[in-house]
Amino acid sequence: MRRYVWVIGSVVASWGVAAAAGQDEAAERESLLARANAAVAAAAARVENDPSRPVFHILPAAGWLNDPNGLLRHDGWYHVFFQHNPYGDEWGHMHWGHVRSRDLVRWERLPIALWPTKSLGEDHVFSGSAVVRKDGTPMLFYTSISGHRPPEQWAAIPEDADLVTWRKHPSNPILTESIHGGSRIYEWRDPYVFRHGEATYLVCGGNLNASQGGQGAVFLYRADDDTLTKWSYRGVVFTHPDPEVKNVECPILFPLDGRFVLITSQGQPVDWFVGEFDPETPSFTPTARGKIDDGQVYAPSVLVEGVERPILFGWINGVPSGKGWRHCLTLPRQLSIGRLDGRLKQMPYTQLRELIDADLPDRHLFRDSIEGRELLGPEWSGDSLWLQVSLDPGKARAVGLDLLVSDDGTGGVPIRFDGRSLEVAGTKAEVPLQPGESLHLAIYLDRSILEVVSLRGEAASIAGTNTPADGSAWISRVVDFDPARTRVALRAEGGSSGRIEIRHAYRMKPAWVTGR
């Protein structure tokens, strides 16, 4: 495996540097990226031992992270880019961070991929997507933000086979507001590229009629040729049905199981719609709707090409400032559409089992009548855990378990089920069951990050087990973390007939390739 060294060295560049007239773009790029990578490396030395920092979720070595961008598979590697501020743990100075993986499980951090080109007036490199063109070459699309002009959609292309070094496309800007023929679209950004038939399309988010309060909408464009540098505006493909939604960010439109899925970010929770796409009208007509996550997830992106099932990553926000690092991405989720109900299903990526700590044997626990709270033995403790749990309240008011409990049995992060709703650290999702049906959960605890998915409904397989599963609800959120609190407790409320089964329990290994 080729290895990359972030050169810290002596980088002579001032914060407010503006490239001299005629400065070569490559020289400017090297100067700006060297400074940004040096800032991350310096901060990484201060934050790497933070015990609350997750170890098997994607995040940069230091600094701010938000939206996942440019999901891509090329030459046997999965690439994930993301919004990144290399200069601190607050939003600002948007670049694109970059990691890659052979298996979507173990990750390697790479140098920052995209930067704001100061000589061309760029202040931020906002969100976007990736596509492999028909000639086999990858291309990144993003929204270029400047304080001196409206948003524009730009592109970048790689300079090396490993996709480590990128350059801005010489045809930039690829799309400007003039493509709309005089119509004004407000907050126009976040290009997502997809294919349908022989054509390549792009959607952007924004709003209409901002002077009258606005209305969130999705706009459709079609590539005029295989270079993807010339596009035609097709029209408004979708207007959000909720009148209070004034803007749509990071729209994702893609084919799945004979239908189309549209994901829109307009605040939390993020919406998904399953429906029919007609590029000629143009229109997307939804037949089902739901939430991507009931917790702290925003602006997901989806990898469609080069994978057996589409893979979704989202941004988990809510990490407090002042740590030197902030936020992470969700674990990868495999997508499908339910055969019986036509709804979007999200399943944990099956290969996550490769992060199981081989030193911890499978554990199984069953309680068919529990009352009050039971603190489990220290062999169940850990701050990086994967648990598969079944809950049945029976005649009890609710049953559940607490994570990150102290040795004396106090405190903890509650996971609670009352037969109708699942509650995780105060966040609720509706998961009504049929009489006699238990709720199956996959629980991923990664220090201060917790993801819980309910597994019920149509028969499916998770992690090699026969657990009935369809990913009908997902709650991801940041939780209070104290490294001295790592125990697990079971509990029942209002009765002694509740049943709890921990079918599998694992400690998880870090996801990062050594040295990255």
C-alpha positions in Angstrom: 0.0 0.0 0.0 1.3 3.4 -1.0 1.8 5.6 2.1 1.3 9.4 2.2 3.1 11.8 4.5 1.6 15.1 5.5 4.5 17.5 5.2 4.4 19.8 8.1 7.8 21.3 7.7 8.2 25.1 7.3 5.2 26.4 5.4 5.5 30.1 4.7 1.9 31.3 4.1 -0.2 33.9 5.9 -3.8 33.4 6.8 -5.1 36.1 4.6 -2.9 35.3 1.6 -4.4 36.2 -1.7 -2.6 34.7 -4.7 -0.7 37.1 -6.8 -2.0 37.8 -10.3 -1.0 35.1 -12.7 0.1 32.7 -9.9 0.1 29.1 -11.1 -2.9 27.2 -9.8 -0.8 24.2 -8.8 1.5 26.4 -6.7 -1.4 28.1 -5.0 -3.0 24.7 -4.3 0.2 23.3 -2.8 0.6 26.3 -0.6 -2.9 26.4 0.7 -3.2 22.6 1.2 0.2 22.4 2.9 -1.0 25.0 5.4 -4.4 23.2 5.9 -2.8 19.8 6.3 -0.2 21.1 8.7 -3.0 22.7 10.9 -4.8 19.3 11.1 -1.6 17.4 11.9 -0.7 19.9 14.7 -4.2 19.7 16.2 -4.3 15.9 15.9 -1.5 15.5 18.4 -3.6 17.4 20.9 -6.9 15.4 20.4 -5.8 11.8 19.7 -6.0 10.8 23.3 -9.4 12.3 24.0 -11.3 9.3 25.5 -14.7 10.5 24.1 -13.4 10.4 20.5 -15.1 7.6 18.5 -12.8 4.9 17.1 -14.9 3.1 14.4 -16.8 6.0 12.9 -15.4 8.2 10.2 -13.9 11.6 11.3 -10.9 13.6 10.5 -7.7 13.5 12.6 -8.8 16.9 14.0 -11.0 19.8 13.2 -14.7 20.2 12.2 -16.6 17.8 10.0 -20.1 18.1 8.5 -21.8 16.7 5.3 -20.4 13.6 3.6 -19.6 14.4 0.0 -18.4 12.7 -3.1 -19.0 9.0 -2.3 -17.1 7.1 -4.9 -15.8 3.6 -5.8 -12.8 3.5 -8.2 -10.1 0.9 -8.9 -11.1 -1.2 -5.8 -11.2 1.7 -3.4 -14.1 3.3 -1.7 -13.6 7.1 -1.3 -15.5 9.2 1.2 -15.1 13.0 1.2 -16.7 15.4 3.7 -17.0 19.0 4.6 -14.1 19.9 6.8 -12.6 22.9 8.6 -8.9 22.1 9.1 -8.4 25.2 11.3 -10.6 24.5 14.2 -13.7 22.7 15.6 -16.2 25.4 14.6 -17.8 25.7 11.2 -15.8 27.7 8.6 -13.1 27.7 5.9 -14.8 24.7 4.1 -12.5 22.2 2.5 -13.2 18.6 1.5 -11.6 16.0 3.8 -10.8 12.6 2.4 -10.7 9.0 3.6 -10.6 5.7 1.7 -11.2 2.0 2.3 -11.1 -1.4 0.6 -14.1 -2.7 2.4 -16.1 0.2 3.9 -15.0 -0.9 7.3 -11.3 -0.1 7.7 -10.3 3.4 6.8 -7.2 5.3 5.8 -7.0 9.1 6.2 -5.7 10.9 3.2 -4.6 14.6 2.7 -7.3 17.2 2.2 -8.7 16.9 -1.3 -10.4 20.2 -2.2 -9.7 23.7 -1.0 -11.1 27.2 -1.8 -9.1 28.7 -4.6 -8.4 32.2 -3.2 -7.1 33.6 -6.5 -10.5 32.9 -8.0 -12.4 34.5 -5.2 -13.5 31.2 -3.5 -14.3 31.4 0.2 -15.7 27.9 0.7 -15.9 24.5 -1.1 -19.4 23.5 -0.2 -21.1 20.1 -0.5 -21.4 18.0 -3.7 -21.0 14.5 -5.1 -18.8 12.3 -7.3 -19.3 10.4 -10.6 -17.1 8.2 -12.7 -17.5 9.4 -16.3 -18.0 7.0 -19.2 -14.3 7.2 -20.0 -13.5 5.8 -16.5 -12.2 9.1 -15.0 -13.7 10.3 -11.7 -15.1 13.8 -11.4 -16.1 15.7 -8.2 -18.9 18.3 -8.3 -19.4 20.9 -5.6 -20.8 24.4 -4.9 -18.3 27.1 -5.1 -19.0 29.9 -2.6 -17.7 33.5 -2.8 -18.7 36.6 -1.1 -18.5 38.5 -4.4 -20.9 36.4 -6.6 -23.8 34.0 -6.4 -23.2 30.3 -5.8 -21.8 28.3 -8.8 -21.4 24.6 -9.4 -17.8 23.7 -10.0 -15.9 20.4 -10.7 -12.5 18.9 -9.9 -10.6 16.1 -11.6 -7.8 13.9 -10.2 -4.1 14.3 -11.1 -3.0 10.8 -10.0 -4.4 7.3 -10.2 -4.8 7.1 -6.4 -7.2 10.1 -6.4 -5.1 11.9 -3.7 -4.3 15.1 -5.7 -7.0 17.0 -7.4 -7.2 20.1 -9.6 -10.1 22.4 -10.4 -11.6 21.7 -13.8 -10.5 24.2 -16.5 -14.1 24.6 -17.6 -15.2 26.0 -14.2 -17.8 27.2 -13.5 -19.7 24.2 -14.8 -23.1 25.7 -14.0 -24.0 29.3 -13.2 -27.3 31.0 -12.4 -27.6 31.9 -16.1 -28.6 28.3 -16.9 -32.1 29.1 -15.5 -32.8 31.7 -18.2 -33.4 34.6 -16.0 -35.3 32.8 -13.2 -33.8 33.2 -9.7 -33.1 30.3 -7.5 -32.1 31.1 -3.9 -29.7 29.1 -1.8 -28.8 27.2 -4.9 -26.3 24.5 -4.0 -25.2 20.8 -3.3 -25.1 19.2 -6.7 -25.8 15.4 -6.8 -25.1 13.5 -10.0 -26.9 10.3 -11.0 -27.7 8.2 -14.0 -31.0 7.1 -15.5 -31.0 5.1 -18.7 -28.3 6.5 -21.0 -28.5 10.0 -19.6 -26.6 11.7 -16.7 -28.6 14.0 -14.4 -27.8 16.4 -11.6 -30.0 17.8 -8.9 -29.5 20.9 -6.7 -31.4 22.2 -3.8 -32.7 25.6 -3.0 -35.9 27.6 -2.7 -38.3 29.6 -4.9 -39.8 33.0 -4.3 -37.6 33.9 -1.4 -39.1 37.4 -1.4 -42.4 35.8 -0.4 -41.0 33.5 2.3 -39.6 30.8 0.0 -40.5 27.2 -0.7 -38.0 24.4 -0.6 -37.5 22.7 -4.0 -35.2 20.4 -6.0 -34.0 21.4 -9.5 -33.0 19.0 -12.3 -30.3 19.3 -15.0 -29.2 17.0 -17.8 -25.7 16.6 -19.1 -25.3 17.5 -22.8 -22.3 15.2 -23.4 -20.1 12.7 -21.7 -17.6 15.3 -20.5 -20.2 16.5 -18.0 -19.1 20.1 -18.5 -22.2 21.2 -20.4 -25.7 20.9 -18.9 -29.3 21.9 -19.7 -31.8 23.0 -17.1 -34.9 20.7 -17.1 -37.0 22.4 -14.4 -38.3 21.9 -10.9 -38.5 18.2 -10.3 -39.9 18.3 -6.7 -41.4 20.9 -4.4 -41.4 19.9 -0.7 -45.0 19.2 0.4 -44.6 20.9 3.8 -45.2 24.7 3.4 -42.9 25.4 6.4 -39.9 24.0 4.6 -38.4 27.1 3.1 -35.2 25.5 1.7 -34.0 22.1 0.6 -30.3 21.2 1.1 -28.3 18.2 -0.2 -31.0 16.6 -2.3 -30.2 13.0 -3.3 -32.1 11.3 -6.1 -31.3 7.7 -7.2 -32.8 4.5 -8.6 -33.5 1.6 -6.2 -35.3 -1.7 -6.7 -37.3 -0.4 -9.7 -38.3 2.8 -8.1 -36.6 6.1 -7.2 -35.6 7.5 -3.8 -35.4 11.2 -3.0 -33.7 12.3 0.2 -34.1 16.0 1.3 -32.4 17.8 4.1 -34.4 20.7 5.5 -33.5 20.5 9.2 -33.8 17.5 11.4 -35.2 14.9 10.8 -34.1 14.4 7.2 -36.9 13.1 4.9 -36.9 10.2 2.4 -39.5 9.7 -0.3 -40.0 6.7 -2.5 -41.7 7.3 -5.8 -41.6 7.6 -9.6 -39.2 9.8 -11.5 -40.1 11.2 -14.9 -37.2 13.2 -16.4 -39.3 14.5 -19.3 -42.0 16.3 -17.3 -39.8 16.6 -15.1 -41.3 15.3 -11.9 -40.7 13.1 -8.9 -44.0 11.8 -7.6 -43.7 10.2 -4.0 -45.8 7.2 -2.9 -44.2 6.8 0.5 -42.4 9.0 3.0 -40.4 8.6 6.2 -37.4 9.7 8.2 -33.7 8.8 7.7 -33.0 9.1 11.4 -34.9 10.3 14.5 -31.7 11.5 16.1 -28.9 13.9 15.2 -28.3 13.1 11.6 -28.2 15.6 8.7 -27.3 15.9 5.1 -26.7 12.2 4.1 -25.2 11.2 0.8 -25.5 7.9 -1.0 -23.1 5.7 -3.1 -25.0 3.9 -5.9 -22.5 2.9 -8.5 -20.0 0.1 -7.9 -21.8 -1.5 -4.9 -24.3 -4.3 -4.7 -26.8 -2.2 -2.7 -26.7 1.6 -2.3 -24.7 2.7 0.7 -25.7 5.8 2.8 -23.6 7.9 5.1 -24.9 10.8 7.2 -23.5 13.5 9.4 -23.9 12.9 13.2 -23.8 16.4 14.8 -24.2 17.5 18.4 -20.6 17.1 19.7 -19.8 20.1 21.9 -17.1 22.5 20.9 -13.7 23.0 22.5 -12.4 19.4 22.0 -10.3 20.2 18.9 -12.4 17.7 16.9 -16.2 17.8 16.2 -18.7 15.4 14.8 -18.5 12.2 12.7 -20.2 10.3 10.0 -22.7 7.5 10.6 -21.8 3.9 10.0 -22.5 2.8 6.5 -26.1 1.7 5.8 -27.3 -0.6 3.0 -30.5 0.6 1.4 -33.5 -1.3 -0.1 -37.2 -0.9 -0.6 -39.6 -3.1 1.3 -41.4 -5.6 -0.9 -44.6 -5.4 1.1 -44.9 -1.8 2.1 -42.8 0.0 -0.5 -40.8 1.9 2.2 -37.1 2.7 2.4 -35.2 0.2 4.5 -31.8 1.0 6.1 -29.7 -1.9 7.3 -26.3 -1.8 9.1 -23.6 -2.7 6.6 -23.0 -6.4 7.1 -19.2 -6.3 6.9 -19.1 -4.3 10.1 -18.7 -7.6 11.8 -15.0 -7.5 10.7 -14.4 -4.9 13.4 -15.4 -7.3 16.1 -12.6 -7.8 18.7 -11.5 -11.4 18.2 -10.5 -11.6 21.8 -14.1 -11.3 23.1 -16.2 -14.5 22.6 -19.9 -14.4 21.8 -22.0 -13.8 24.9 -25.6 -14.5 25.4 -28.0 -13.4 28.2 -31.7 -14.0 28.7 -34.0 -12.7 31.3 -37.7 -13.8 31.0 -38.8 -11.9 34.1 -37.0 -8.8 35.2 -38.0 -6.3 37.8 -36.2 -3.0 38.6 -32.6 -2.7 37.5 -29.9 -5.3 37.2 -26.2 -4.3 36.8 -24.4 -6.8 34.7 -21.0 -8.1 35.5 -17.8 -6.3 34.4 -17.3 -8.8 31.6 -20.2 -6.9 29.8 -18.5 -3.5 30.1 -17.0 -1.5 27.4 -17.0 1.9 25.6 -16.9 0.5 22.0 -19.7 -2.1 21.8 -22.0 -3.8 19.3 -25.0 -5.5 21.0 -27.9 -7.3 19.4 -30.8 -7.2 21.8 -34.4 -8.3 21.9 -37.0 -6.5 24.1 -40.5 -7.5 25.0 -42.3 -5.4 27.7 -44.9 -8.2 28.4 -47.0 -6.7 31.2 -44.3 -4.3 32.3 -44.7 -0.6 31.4 -41.4 -0.6 29.6 -38.1 -2.6 29.4 -34.6 -1.7 28.3 -31.0 -1.4 29.1 -28.6 1.4 30.2 -25.1 1.8 28.7 -22.2 3.7 30.2 -23.3 3.0 33.8 -20.9 3.6 36.8 -19.5 0.7 38.9 -22.0 1.5 41.6 -24.9 1.1 39.2 -25.8 4.8 38.9 -26.2 6.9 35.8 -26.1 5.6 32.3 -27.6 6.2 28.8 -31.1 4.7 28.6 -32.5 2.6 25.8 -36.2 2.0 26.5 -39.1 0.3 24.7 -42.7 0.5 25.8 -44.3 -1.6 23.1 -45.0 1.4 20.9 -42.0 3.6 20.8 -38.3 3.2 21.2 -36.5 5.9 23.3 -32.7 6.4 23.1 -31.2 9.0 25.5 -34.5 11.0 25.4 -35.0 10.7 21.6 -38.1 8.7 20.5 -39.1 6.8 17.4 -42.4 5.0 16.8 -42.0 1.3 16.3 -45.4 -0.4 16.9 -45.3 -4.2 17.0 -47.8 -6.9 16.4 -49.1 -8.7 19.5 -46.5 -11.2 20.8 -43.7 -9.6 18.6 -40.4 -8.6 20.2 -38.3 -5.7 19.2 -34.9 -6.5 17.9 -32.2 -3.9 18.1 -28.6 -3.5 16.8 -26.8 -1.1 19.2 -23.5 0.5 18.2 -21.8 2.4 21.0 -18.6 4.2 20.0 -17.7 6.1 23.1 -19.7 9.4 22.8 -21.5 8.2 19.7 -24.5 5.9 19.8 -26.5 4.4 16.9 -29.5 2.2 17.5 -31.5 0.6 14.7 -34.7 -1.4 15.2 -34.9 -4.7 13.3 -38.3 -6.0 12.6 -40.7 -6.9 9.8 -39.6 -8.6 6.6 -37.1 -11.5 6.8 -33.6 -10.3 6.3 -30.1 -11.1 7.6 -27.8 -9.0 9.7 -24.2 -9.9 10.5 -24.7 -13.5 9.6 -27.6 -14.1 12.1 -31.3 -15.0 11.3 -32.7 -11.9 13.1 -35.8 -10.6 11.3 -34.8 -7.2 10.1 -35.8 -4.3 8.0 -34.2 -1.2 9.6 -37.6 0.4 10.3 -36.3 3.0 12.7 -32.9 4.5 13.4 -31.7 6.8 16.2 -28.2 8.2 16.1 -27.0 10.7 18.6 -24.2 12.1 20.8 -24.3 11.0 24.4 -22.6 12.1 27.6 -19.4 10.1 28.0 -17.2 9.5 31.1 -14.4 6.9 30.6 -15.0 5.7 34.2 -18.5 4.6 33.3 -18.5 1.6 31.0 -21.0 -0.9 32.6 -24.3 -2.2 31.2 -27.5 -2.6 33.2 -30.9 -4.1 32.4 -34.2 -2.7 33.7 -38.0 -3.0 33.7 -40.5 -0.4 34.7 -43.9 -1.1 36.3 -43.9 -4.9 36.3 -41.8 -8.0 36.5 -42.8 -9.9 33.3 -40.6 -8.0 30.9 -38.2 -10.0 28.8 -34.7 -9.0 27.7 -32.3 -11.0 25.6 -28.8 -10.0 24.6 -28.3 -12.3 21.7 -24.8 -11.2 20.8 -22.3 -8.8 22.4 -19.0 -7.7 21.0 -16.3 -5.2 21.7 -15.2 -3.3 18.6 -11.8 -2.6 17.3 -10.7 0.8 15.8 -11.5 1.2 12.1 -8.3 3.1 11.2 -5.4 1.7 9.3 -2.3 1.9 11.5 -0.5 5.2 11.1 -3.6 7.0 9.7 
